[in-house]
Amino acid sequence: MSRPHDARRRRRTAIAAAVLAVLATVVAGIELRVVGDLLERDGLAAFYTQPADALDGAPGSLVKSEPLLGVPMDARAWRIMYRSTDLDGDPVVSTGVAVVPLGPPPDEGRTVVSWGHPTTGSASECAPSLGLDPYIGIEGMRVLLDRGYAVVATDYTGMGTAGPDSYLIGATEGQNVLDAVRAASEIPDAETGSDVILWGHSQGGQAVLFAAERAAAYAPELDIRAVAAAAPAADLKALLQTHLDDVSGVTIGSYALTAYSEIYADRGADLADILTPQALAAQPQMNELCLLTHIDQLHDIADPLVGAFVTSDPATTEPWATLLEENSAGGTAFDAPLLVLQGLDDQLVKPADTEKYVASAEAMGMDVTYRTVSIATHGTIAYLGLIDLVEFLDRVGV
């Protein structure tokens, strides 16, 4: 007689085969869509320039959109600029992309996956939608499109187009994630519905957790059916303390502490009070560089600052300690089922820190599924966890 774990193993094998087959189409599709992407480069600056009425409208309303030429196979896509709000409720503008599969939607409209991307930088030029291939960083996009979902991916406020810095500002990022869903609903041909899946990685994991925590009050018309976070930056104190004396800590700290000094200046967040003089001098240049495209330059600047970056531990020094705590996920429970993925070889977001977040969420009565992947690093967990993501979505019935 077949045992339950044998059936589960067979099911996972079937899912793995399906996922790998889907991923195999990505390489062929990239060549085709890059041709279209190249044709679109000339009009980028004009699109990302905000019109005079950019802030005049409800959160989630479109400022503008344009269809894209270079698109994933069997899909349509648009570049979008839309309205959102920051942590104080003030109007801001964000940009991103929306992608939908070809073919008719369900009667109730397509379920929308709102993707929160991992760290790419904090400068405007680091926005994923500005890249030559604006979809390549949407982890699992092909699998999601083939399930019939629409996918929308925010850049976060302050990237792509003018706006306040939002790096690791949980409320702003979370509201950007939710308003991206509303913006997609204003594209008639996207034909989206009110069912939503939130999916994010690293910084984007923090963003979608904040989106889930705030959704009931901020966007009650959206039905958050499931939330999935890969190696989320859930505990910012632990993240910075772990990497206080390495290159990752200098890079993340440069992005984050600069953002906090701008957003929380009225609460006494002054970079001169937490950074060494040499680190303070390096901030302007570091914050102009994007993580993925300028990694060597970032390391050249960061290496001499290792061990000489901060004057004290931000996780124990005010107002930084309180600000990091406020921007750590887990302050509010939410009803949607949650999947948390963690690579056991992750050297950035440590498994022990993710396990603490999971335990805290479970203690609040949340429906949490925690899955680990033994060989996954921080950079690979969202891809290597796709089997678990598909299995989770099937199980919760989305």
matplotlib code that plots the C-alpha trace (Angstrom):
import matplotlib.pyplot as plt

x = [0.0, 1.3, 2.3, 1.4, 5.0, 5.4, 2.4, 3.8, 7.2, 5.5, 3.5, 6.6, 8.4, 5.6, 5.6, 9.4, 9.2, 6.5, 8.5, 11.7, 9.9, 8.5, 11.9, 13.4, 11.4, 12.8, 16.2, 14.6, 12.1, 14.8, 16.4, 13.1, 12.0, 15.3, 14.9, 11.7, 13.3, 16.1, 13.5, 11.9, 15.0, 14.7, 11.4, 12.3, 13.2, 9.9, 7.9, 9.6, 9.1, 6.1, 3.4, 2.2, -0.8, 1.1, 0.1, -3.5, -5.6, -6.5, -3.9, -3.5, -4.8, -2.8, -0.8, 0.1, 0.8, 2.3, 2.3, 5.7, 7.2, 9.6, 7.4, 7.5, 6.2, 2.5, 2.0, 1.2, 2.9, 2.8, 5.1, 3.1, 3.3, 0.8, -0.1, 0.6, 1.2, 4.2, 4.3, 2.7, -0.1, 1.3, 0.9, 3.8, 4.4, 5.7, 6.5, 6.7, 5.5, 2.3, 2.3, -0.7, -0.9, -2.6, -6.0, -9.4, -9.4, -11.8, -15.2, -14.1, -10.9, -7.3, -5.8, -3.0, 0.5, 2.1, 5.9, 8.3, 11.8, 15.0, 17.6, 18.7, 19.9, 18.2, 18.9, 16.2, 18.3, 18.2, 14.5, 14.0, 11.5, 14.3, 16.4, 17.0, 14.9, 12.4, 11.0, 14.2, 14.2, 10.6, 11.4, 9.0, 7.2, 6.9, 5.4, 2.9, 1.9, 1.4, -1.0, -3.1, -2.1, -1.4, 1.9, 2.5, 6.0, 6.5, 9.9, 9.1, 8.8, 12.0, 13.2, 12.4, 10.8, 11.1, 10.0, 11.2, 13.7, 11.8, 14.6, 13.5, 10.7, 8.1, 4.9, 5.8, 7.0, 3.9, 1.6, 3.4, 2.9, -0.9, -1.4, 0.4, -2.5, -5.0, -3.1, -3.2, -6.9, -7.1, -5.6, -8.7, -6.8, -5.2, -8.7, -7.7, -9.9, -9.8, -8.0, -4.3, -1.2, 1.7, 5.2, 8.5, 12.2, 14.6, 13.8, 10.7, 9.8, 9.7, 7.6, 5.0, 4.8, 4.0, 1.5, -0.2, -0.3, -1.7, -4.1, -7.3, -7.2, -5.4, -7.0, -10.1, -11.4, -8.5, -8.8, -5.4, -5.6, -2.0, 1.4, 4.8, 8.2, 11.6, 14.3, 12.5, 14.3, 11.9, 14.1, 16.2, 18.0, 19.2, 20.1, 22.3, 23.9, 24.8, 26.6, 27.9, 31.5, 31.3, 30.8, 27.1, 26.5, 28.3, 26.3, 22.9, 23.7, 24.6, 21.3, 19.2, 20.7, 20.7, 17.0, 16.2, 18.2, 16.0, 12.6, 13.1, 15.1, 12.4, 13.0, 16.7, 18.1, 21.3, 23.9, 26.7, 25.6, 26.0, 28.6, 32.3, 33.7, 35.1, 31.8, 29.9, 32.1, 31.5, 27.7, 26.9, 28.8, 27.6, 24.0, 24.3, 25.4, 23.1, 23.8, 23.5, 25.3, 27.9, 28.8, 32.6, 32.6, 30.5, 32.9, 35.9, 34.3, 32.9, 36.0, 38.0, 35.0, 34.6, 35.2, 35.1, 31.6, 29.5, 30.4, 28.0, 25.6, 22.4, 20.4, 21.1, 21.5, 18.5, 16.7, 18.0, 17.0, 13.4, 13.3, 14.7, 12.1, 9.2, 10.3, 10.7, 7.8, 5.7, 3.9, 0.5, -1.1, -3.0, -5.5, -4.0, -2.0, 1.7, 4.6, 8.1, 11.0, 14.6, 17.8, 20.0, 23.1, 21.9, 24.8, 22.8, 19.4, 20.3, 18.0, 17.9, 16.5, 13.8, 12.9, 12.3, 10.0, 8.1, 7.8, 6.5, 3.9, 2.7, 2.4, 0.0, -2.2, -1.2, -1.4, 2.3, 4.0, 7.8, 10.0, 13.8, 16.0, 19.4, 21.4, 19.8, 21.7, 20.2, 20.4, 18.9, 16.1, 13.3, 14.0, 14.9, 11.7, 9.4, 8.4, 7.3, 5.5, 3.5, 2.6, 1.5, -0.7, -2.3, -2.9, -4.5, -6.6, -5.5]
y = [0.0, 3.5, 5.5, 9.3, 10.4, 8.3, 10.1, 13.4, 12.5, 11.6, 14.8, 16.9, 15.0, 15.8, 19.4, 19.6, 18.2, 20.8, 23.7, 22.6, 22.3, 25.8, 27.2, 25.7, 28.0, 31.1, 31.0, 30.8, 33.6, 36.0, 36.3, 37.2, 39.8, 41.6, 42.6, 44.4, 45.8, 47.4, 49.1, 50.7, 52.3, 55.7, 56.5, 55.6, 59.0, 60.5, 57.8, 58.1, 61.9, 62.7, 65.0, 68.0, 66.1, 63.0, 63.3, 64.2, 61.1, 58.2, 55.6, 53.0, 55.1, 55.1, 58.2, 56.5, 53.2, 52.0, 48.5, 46.9, 45.4, 43.0, 40.6, 37.1, 34.4, 34.0, 37.2, 40.9, 43.6, 47.2, 49.7, 51.6, 54.7, 54.9, 56.7, 55.4, 56.8, 56.8, 55.8, 59.1, 58.8, 61.5, 61.0, 59.5, 58.0, 54.6, 52.8, 49.1, 46.6, 44.5, 41.2, 38.9, 35.7, 35.5, 33.9, 34.6, 35.3, 33.6, 35.2, 36.8, 38.2, 37.1, 36.5, 39.1, 38.2, 41.4, 40.8, 42.5, 42.5, 42.0, 44.7, 46.3, 49.6, 52.7, 55.2, 55.9, 54.2, 50.9, 50.3, 46.9, 48.2, 50.4, 47.4, 46.1, 43.0, 44.4, 40.9, 38.9, 39.7, 38.6, 35.2, 32.5, 34.7, 32.0, 29.5, 32.1, 33.2, 29.6, 29.2, 32.0, 34.7, 38.4, 39.6, 43.1, 44.3, 47.6, 49.4, 51.0, 54.7, 56.7, 54.3, 54.8, 58.1, 61.0, 60.3, 59.8, 57.1, 53.9, 51.4, 49.1, 51.5, 48.8, 50.8, 52.7, 49.5, 47.6, 50.2, 50.4, 46.6, 46.9, 50.0, 48.2, 45.7, 48.6, 50.1, 46.9, 46.8, 50.1, 48.5, 47.2, 44.5, 43.1, 41.9, 41.4, 40.5, 41.2, 38.0, 38.7, 36.7, 38.6, 37.2, 38.7, 37.9, 39.5, 43.3, 42.2, 39.7, 42.5, 44.5, 41.8, 41.0, 44.7, 44.7, 41.7, 43.4, 46.6, 45.2, 45.0, 48.6, 50.1, 48.2, 46.3, 45.7, 43.3, 39.7, 38.6, 34.9, 33.9, 35.4, 34.0, 35.4, 34.0, 34.8, 37.9, 40.8, 40.5, 41.4, 44.4, 44.6, 41.1, 41.6, 44.7, 43.2, 40.0, 42.0, 45.0, 44.1, 42.8, 44.1, 43.2, 45.2, 48.2, 48.0, 47.4, 49.9, 52.5, 52.2, 51.8, 54.3, 57.0, 56.3, 56.5, 59.7, 61.3, 59.9, 60.2, 63.4, 64.9, 62.0, 62.7, 60.3, 62.0, 60.1, 62.1, 60.6, 56.9, 56.8, 57.3, 60.3, 58.0, 56.1, 59.4, 60.6, 57.5, 57.6, 59.8, 57.6, 54.3, 55.4, 56.2, 52.6, 49.7, 46.4, 44.1, 46.2, 47.9, 45.2, 45.4, 49.2, 48.9, 46.3, 48.6, 51.3, 49.1, 47.0, 49.7, 50.6, 47.1, 47.5, 51.3, 51.9, 52.9, 54.6, 52.4, 49.5, 51.0, 48.1, 49.4, 53.1, 55.5, 56.6, 53.9, 51.0, 52.1, 52.8, 49.4, 47.8, 49.7, 48.6, 44.9, 42.7, 40.8, 43.6, 42.6, 39.3, 38.7, 36.1, 34.9, 31.7, 32.4, 30.5, 31.3, 29.9, 29.8, 28.5, 26.7, 28.0, 31.6, 33.8, 37.1, 36.4, 33.7, 30.7, 31.3, 34.8, 33.6, 30.8, 33.4, 35.3, 32.1, 31.2, 34.7, 34.5, 31.1, 32.4, 35.1, 32.3, 32.8, 30.0, 29.5, 27.0, 27.0, 25.3, 25.1, 24.2, 22.7, 23.9, 27.3, 30.5, 33.9, 34.5, 31.2, 30.5, 32.1, 29.9, 26.7, 27.2, 27.4, 23.7, 24.6, 27.7, 25.8, 23.1, 25.8, 27.6, 24.3, 23.4, 26.7, 26.6, 29.8]
z = [0.0, -0.9, 2.1, 2.4, 2.0, -1.1, -2.7, -1.7, -3.2, -6.5, -6.5, -5.8, -8.6, -11.0, -10.0, -10.3, -13.9, -14.8, -13.3, -15.0, -18.4, -17.9, -17.0, -20.0, -22.2, -20.5, -22.3, -25.7, -24.9, -23.6, -27.1, -28.7, -26.2, -25.9, -29.6, -28.6, -25.5, -27.6, -29.8, -26.7, -25.2, -27.0, -25.3, -21.7, -20.4, -21.6, -20.0, -16.5, -16.5, -14.3, -15.8, -13.8, -12.4, -11.4, -7.7, -8.4, -8.0, -5.8, -4.7, -7.3, -10.2, -13.3, -14.3, -17.6, -19.2, -22.5, -24.1, -24.4, -27.5, -26.0, -24.0, -22.5, -24.8, -25.0, -23.0, -23.2, -21.0, -20.1, -18.5, -15.8, -13.7, -10.9, -7.7, -4.2, -0.7, 1.6, 5.3, 6.3, 3.8, 1.5, -2.3, -4.2, -7.6, -8.5, -11.7, -12.8, -15.3, -15.6, -17.6, -18.4, -20.3, -23.7, -23.8, -22.1, -18.4, -15.9, -15.6, -12.3, -13.9, -13.6, -10.2, -9.7, -8.4, -7.0, -7.0, -4.6, -6.0, -3.9, -3.5, -6.8, -5.3, -4.2, -7.0, -9.6, -12.3, -10.3, -11.0, -12.5, -15.1, -16.5, -17.3, -20.8, -19.9, -17.3, -16.6, -16.0, -12.2, -11.6, -10.1, -11.1, -13.7, -16.3, -13.9, -12.7, -16.2, -17.2, -14.2, -15.8, -13.3, -14.2, -12.7, -11.6, -10.4, -8.7, -8.7, -5.3, -4.8, -5.5, -8.2, -11.9, -11.3, -8.8, -5.3, -1.7, -1.0, 0.1, 0.7, 3.5, 4.5, 5.1, 4.9, 1.7, 0.0, 1.1, -0.2, -3.5, -3.8, -3.1, -5.4, -8.2, -8.2, -8.3, -11.2, -13.2, -12.9, -14.8, -17.9, -19.7, -21.6, -18.5, -17.3, -13.7, -10.7, -7.0, -6.0, -5.1, -4.3, -2.8, -3.6, -2.8, -2.1, 0.4, 0.4, -1.5, 1.2, 3.7, 1.2, 0.7, 4.4, 5.1, 2.2, 3.8, 7.2, 5.9, 3.2, 5.2, 6.2, 3.1, 0.3, 1.6, -1.9, -2.6, -1.5, -0.4, -1.1, -0.3, 0.7, -0.1, 1.0, 0.1, 2.6, 3.7, 5.3, 8.2, 11.1, 10.2, 13.5, 13.2, 9.5, 10.2, 13.3, 11.5, 8.8, 10.7, 9.9, 6.3, 2.8, 2.7, 5.9, 4.4, 1.2, 2.8, 5.5, 3.0, 1.2, 4.3, 6.7, 3.9, 3.3, 7.0, 7.4, 4.7, 5.7, 9.4, 9.7, 11.9, 14.3, 14.7, 12.1, 11.2, 9.3, 10.9, 14.3, 13.2, 10.4, 10.6, 8.7, 5.9, 5.6, 5.5, 2.7, 0.6, 0.9, -2.1, -4.5, -3.0, -3.3, -7.0, -7.7, -8.4, -6.7, -9.7, -12.4, -10.2, -7.7, -8.3, -7.8, -4.7, -3.2, -4.1, -2.0, 0.7, 1.4, 3.1, 5.3, 6.7, 10.5, 10.1, 8.9, 11.9, 15.2, 17.1, 16.5, 14.8, 16.3, 19.8, 19.1, 19.0, 16.9, 14.6, 16.8, 17.0, 13.3, 12.4, 14.7, 13.2, 9.7, 10.7, 9.7, 12.2, 14.1, 12.8, 12.0, 8.8, 7.7, 4.4, 4.4, 4.4, 2.8, 4.0, 2.0, 3.3, 1.9, 4.4, 2.6, 2.8, 4.2, 4.1, 5.7, 8.2, 8.7, 12.4, 11.9, 9.5, 11.9, 14.6, 12.3, 11.5, 15.2, 16.0, 13.2, 14.4, 17.9, 16.6, 15.2, 11.5, 9.0, 8.2, 6.0, 6.4, 3.8, 3.6, 0.7, 1.7, -1.3, -1.8, -1.2, -0.7, -4.5, -5.5, -2.9, -4.9, -7.9, -6.0, -3.9, -6.9, -6.4, -2.9, -4.1, -6.7, -4.2, -1.6, -4.2, -5.2, -1.5, -0.6, -3.7, -5.6]

ax = plt.figure().add_subplot(projection="3d")
ax.plot(x, y, z, "-o")
ax.set_aspect("equal")
plt.show()
